Amino acid sequence: MATTLRNSDWGGASTQTSELLTGYITDIIRMLEPELQYAKLGTRRDAPKGSDRIIFPQPAQLPVKINVSMLTVGGPAVAGAGSVWGAGASIIGGNPNSVAGGFPVSSVVGVAAITEGSNPTSITWGATSYSTGPAQYGILVAVSDLLVRNSAIEVIQNATMEVRNALARMVDTVIQTVVNAGSNGVIYSGAKTARTALGAGDTVAQSDLIKAVSYLRSSNAAGLKDFGGYYTAIIHPAVASDLMSNSATGSFVDVGRYTNVDDLRLGKLGGFRGVRYLETAYQNYYNSTVPVMPTTLIGQDSFGWGYFQEPTAILTTSADSNNPLNLFSSIGGKVSLGVTRFNDTLGAPRIVRVESAFSA
């Protein structure tokens, strides 16, 4: 078993007096823990004890029937028609209880003109059930008894904190891996049509984000209630820098100089053109022809997640069969969770991903 031993970084096991003095310093200069963003944006529903699934039922929309006569006594002398254009595709569904259901318009059933004195034919309404099972993750650290005894740094306490932080990053990784796995609602910068076609110069532009907002609005996806009705974009600082460096007409810099100069001074994107930006250094990128970073725009009720077992730190400091002389202490942690995306239908996604190269 790999065991962390004493060294000068921990304030002990050094022949240098100046290094030994660090053993009396109890204040630790800590790296800023990345602010995890994905968990706060999804619908959370933890699994009750004894359950191995988390269920997220999503009721189907009841559609308007199109391409049928609207002629009624005293009504308009025209026939109803017209489909709805969604996120880059026409949105027209079938029965609300079918796989093709859940769209705002249908050529099969839906709200239609009533013949005087006759009830409309009832329709079957349904829901799509999205579910997820548990995946478990864990980490284990062992530190020697001499390190714990001789170090001025609270080794056990801080190791426990780092275990919890690592588990939190794991939670964020699992959630964003699922959220960014959708095949619909993907926009490639530089007007490219595939990730492999992106080159080093295909950095994000404001027009990409405008298109992403257009996709979400055309999909009838609502903005997040907790963010003032804005769509929320999770963006890496490197991509945010590219976006803020763009001075084209209608860009953040161009508009900001006439509206919110304070955001320009602070270097904050904040809320802009229908999007509330959340920056995180822990946005995972794709290895492609060039490194490709996603900027993920999320609408209300777009994905769900939950714990089967919340992040838990486990500490063992007594002797056992694996450690009969109690030469080390074990600090570990584990977490079990599940994640699922909701609607990822062509023309009606609730999550839109902008993929771009970025300036290193």
N, C-alpha and C positions, 0 to 999 in steps of 0.2 A: 504494500500500500504506500502510495506517495504521501509523505508526511512533511509538513512545513517545519523547518528547524530554525534555531536562532541565527541571526546575522545582524549586521550593523543597522539595517533598515528598521529593525524592530527594537533597537536600543540595547542590544546585548551581543555577546560572543564577538567582541572586538578588542584588540589590544590598544586601540587608539583612544586616548582619554577624551578627545573632542567628540568622537563618535559615541562614546559611552554616555556623554552628557545628554545625548538625544533621548536616552531612556527615561529622563525625567520630564520630558515634554509630553504633556497629556493632550494638548490640542492637536488635532489631526487635520492636515490640509487635504481636503477631500475633493475628488473630481465631482463636478456637477452631474448628478444623476439625470440622464436624458428624460425629458418630460414625455411620458407615454401618452399618445393621443387617441389611438384607435378604440381603446376600451370605453372611453367616455362618449363615443358617437353611436354605438350600436345599441340594440335592444337587449338588455341583460335579463336573463331568467335562469337562476341557479337550479340545479336538479335537486329534488327532494331525496332524502335518504331512502335507499332501496330502489331507486330508478336508474336505469342505464341509458335513458334517452331524454333529451330536452326537445320539446315540441313547440314550434312557432306556427300556428295556423294563420294564414293570410286570406281573408275573404276576397272572393273575386268581385270585380266591378260589375254592376248591372249595366248592360250596354244600351245604346240607342240603335234601333233598327234602321238601317239605311236602304236606299234604293227601293222604297215602297211608296204607295200612293198616300198623300197627305190630304186628299180631297175629303172634306166634311161639309155638312150643311153650314153655310156661312163662313167656311174656312178658306184658306188660300187655294186658289185654283192651280196648284202646281204639284208635281210629284217630288217627294223628298229624295235627296241623293247626297252624295259626298262622303268621302272617307276622311280619316284624320291622319295627318302626317306627323310621325313621331321622330325619334332620334335617328335620322338618316334613312328612315324606311316608313312605308305606309303601315298604319295600325288598324287592322280589321280582324276581328275574332269571330268565333262561332258561338256555340252554346256556352253560357257562363259556367257550366258544370263540366266542360270538356277541357282537354289539354290546351286547345286554342282559345279558351275562354279567358275572362279577366281583362278584356280590352274595352275601351270606351265606346266603340261602335261595333256592330255586327250585321252581317247580311242575312242572318238566320232568325234571331229572336231579339227582343229588347223592347224598349219603349217605342210605341208606334201609335198611329191614329186609331181612334175607337170608332167603330161603326155604331151609330146611334141605337141605343137600347140593347146593345150586346156587350157582354163582358169580354175583355181580351183573354186569349188563351194563356193560362198560367205557365210559367217556365220553371225549370229546375235550376236552383242556385247552388253554387258550391264554393269550396275554398281549397287552396293549395296548402298542404302541410309540409313545412320545412323542418327537418330534424337533424340532430347531431348526437353522436355518441362521445364517450370520454377518450381523451388521449392524456397520458400521464408523463410528466417530465420531472427530473430531479437532479440534484447536485450534492456532492459530498466532499467535505474538506476535513483533513486531519492535521492537528497542530500538536507539537511535542509538549510534554509536561514542563520541560525546562523553559520553553518559550513562554508558556503561560505564567510560570513562576517568576521569571526574571525580567520580563518585558514590562516597561512602564505603561505601554499602550494596552488598553483594555482589549486584549486579543479576542476573547470569546465574544464579548459584546459586539465588537466591530466585525468579526467574521460572520456573526449571525445577521447583522445588518446587510453585509455584502451578499449573503445568500439570498435574503429577501429581495434585494435589488436585482440580482441575476434572474430570479424567478419572475420578477415583474417584466424584465426585458424579454424573457421567454414568452410570457403571455402576449406581449405586444407583437412579437415575431409570428406567433401562431395565428393571431387575429389578422394581421396584415397580409399574411401569405394567402389566406382564404379570400379576404376582401379583394385582393389584387389579382385573383385567378380568373375573373370573368372574361369571356370571349367577346361579349357585345359591349358597345359603348366605349370603344378604344379609339383615341385620337393620337396620331403620330405627328410630331412637330416637323416643320419643313415640308408640309404637304406630302409626306411619305405615306406609304400604304402598308408597311410592315416594319417590325422592330429591326430586322436585319438590314433594312435599307437606310436606317438612320446613320448619318455621318457626324463627325466631330462638330460641324458647324450648325447642326440642326438643334439649336437650343430653343427653349420655350419662348413663345411670343404671346402677347396679350390676345391676339386673335385666336389662339388655341384655347384659352380659357373662356373667351366669349362663346366659342363653338360648344365647349363642354356645358356651359350654362344653358345654351340653347337646346342641347340634347336633353338635359334634365327637365327643363320646362316643357319641352315637347312631349316628354314621356309622362307628363302629369305627375312628376315626382315633387313632393312638397319639400320646402327647406326645413332645416332642423329647428324645432320649437325652442330648444335651449340656447340657440344662437340667433335669436331674433328673426327667424324665418330665412336666414341666409343658408345657402348651400355651404358646406364646409370643405375646404381643401387642405389635405395634409401634404405639406411641401417641405422638401429638404432645403436647408439654408443655401446650398450651392445653386439650386434651381431658383430659389427666391432672389438670389443675387442677380442671376441672369435676367429675371423678370423686371427687377428694379433698375437694372442698367440699361434696359431698352427705352429709348427716348422717342420712339416713333409716335406719330399722332394717335391719341387715344390711349397711350400707355400709362402706366402708373405715374411715371415722372411727369409726363405731359399734363395729365389731369391734376395731379397732386400740387403742382406749383400754383394752381388757381383755386384749389379747394382746401385741402388739409396739409398745410406746410409742416405742421408738427410731425406728422408721420414721416415725411421726407427727412426731417432732421434726425428723427430717432431710428430711421431705417426700418420701419415697421410697415408691413403690407396691410395689416388689420383687415377691415372690410372694404372691398372694392369691387364694383360692378357685379353685385349679386353674390359675391363669394366672401366668406370669412376664412382667412388663412391661418392655419396652425402650423408653425414651423417645428420640425423635429429632426435632430441629427440621426435618428435611428430609423429613417426611412430606408428600406432595403432596395438595392438597385439590381439590375439584370446584367449579367455578362453576355454581351452580344458582339457585333462587329466593333462597336465602341461601348463603353459603359453607358447604360441607359437607366435613367431615373424616372420612376412614376410620380406623378402628382395626382392624388386621388381625391376626386370630388364626390361627396356623399350627401344623399338626400335622406329624408325622414323614413324610418322603418325600412332600411335597405339591407341590414344584416342583423343577425342575432348571435349572441354568445352567452356562456354561463359557466359557472364552476360546478364540477362534480365534487371537487375538494379544493377549498381555497388555499392559497400559498401558505405553507406551514413550515416553520423552522424547527428542526429536531436536533436536540443537544444531548450528547452522551459523554459524561465526564467520569464515569466509574468503571472499574475493571469488569471485564467479562471474558468469555471463552476466546474471543478474538484479540483481546488486549489484557492478558492476565496480570501484567505488571503495571497496568494503567500508565503506560508510557506516552499515550497521546489522548487527546480529546477529539471527538468527532462532532462536527457541525454540518448539518445537512438540511435539505429542504426538498419539498415535493409539491406539485400542483397538478390537478386534473381538470381539464376544461374541454369544451366543445364549441365549435364555431360553424355557422352556416350562412351563406348568402341567401337573400330572398329572390325576388324576381330578376332574372337575367335574360329576358326575352328580347329578341331582335326588335328594335324600334321602341322598346319601352324599358330600358335599364334604369335602375335607381342609383347606380354607381357608375361614374364615368372616369376613365383613367387616361391621363395625358402622358404619353411617353416621349422623352426628349433626351438628347445628349446634354451635358452640362459642363460649365467651365470649372476646371479643377482649382 
